[in-house]
Amino acid sequence: MKYIGSAAMALATMTLAGCDTLTGGDLVRPGTTTGTLTIVNATYGNLDAIVMSECSAMSYGFNRLETGDYIPQGGARSFTVSAGCWDVGGGEWAGVEGYKRVQVPAYGSMTLTITE
């Protein structure tokens, strides 16, 4: 039998359990209530990337915006997500970025303003 390190085993266990620790997981998990998370861009440029993951994930995951998409200065984008704890970040190619842990209420909404 091939040896699997403890970190690899933990990752495999979480993946099999339905927790996607690398990509950030699905924004809406099956069988959960949802809420709305709105990201407001209060920086001096376009937000080219929005990353978010369940608070229990090991990374923020992949960009949630489509290729070539962005949130313009002063603009906003809303995402439907499972209610609960989310780690959220936004950034632009110029180096501006902001990260925050937020709690999205079931059937409610939460607004996160990224300033710099």
N, C-alpha and C positions, 0 to 999 in steps of 0.2 A: 504494500500500500504506500502511496506517495505521501510524504510529510506535507502538511499544510500549516503554515504559521498561524499564531493566534489572531493576528490582525486580519489575515485573509479569511480565517474561519469565522470571525465576528462579522466581516463584511458579507460573506456568503450566507450566514444565518439571517442577517437583517434583510438581505435581498429576497431570500426565500420567504421571509415573514411579511413581505409586501412593502417594506420601507426602502425607498430608493435614496440612498445616502449620497450618491455622487451627482445625480442630475437634478436634485431638488424635489423629485417626485411630481406627481400630477397635482395641478392646482385644486382640483376637486376630487376627493377620495370617495369611492363608492359608499353609499349608505350614510353619508354625513350631511349635516345641515350646512348651508352656505351663507356667506356674507359678501359684501363688496369692499374691495380695497382699491382706493383711488390714489394714484401717484401724481403729485403736482410738481412741475418743473419750475423752481424758482432760482435756477442757476443762470449764468450769463451765456449759455449755449444750449445745444440740443442734447437731450439724454439719449444716447445711442444704445444703452444696455439697461435692462431691468432684470435683476436676478432675485429669486425668492425661493425659499424652501421652508419646509416644516422646521420648527426650532430643534427637533431631534436629529436632523440630518447633519452629515459631516461637512457639507459644503453648501454654498449658496446655489449651486447648480448652474444650469445653462441660461442664456439670455432668453427672456420671455417675449421679447419683441421679434417680429418677423425680420428676415434679412432685409436690410435697407430701410427699415422702419425706425422712427425715433419719436420722442416727445419734444415738441418745439419749446423754446423759452416761453414761459407763461402758460403753456398747455398742460393738459392732464390726460391720463388714461386710466380707465377702470378695469379691474380684473375680478371675476367671480372666483372665490376661493372657498375651501372648506373653512368653517369657523374654527377659531383657535389661534395658536401661537405661530407666527411666521417671522423668519429672518429675511429682511428685504434690503436690497441695495440698488443704487442707480448710479450711472456714470456716463461720462462723455469722453471722447478721444482726447480732449485737451487736458485730461487728468483730474477733472472735478469728479468727486464721488462721495456718496453718503450712504451709510448703513445704519439700520435700526431694527430692533425687535418690536413687533407690534402684535396686538391682540385683536383679531377680527371677530366681532360679535355675531352670533347666529342670527340670521334674518336682518342684520343691520349693516352699517357701513363704517368704514374707518378711512381717514384721509392722512396720507403721509406726504409732507412737503420736503423735497430735497433742495437744499439751499447751496451747499458746497461741501 
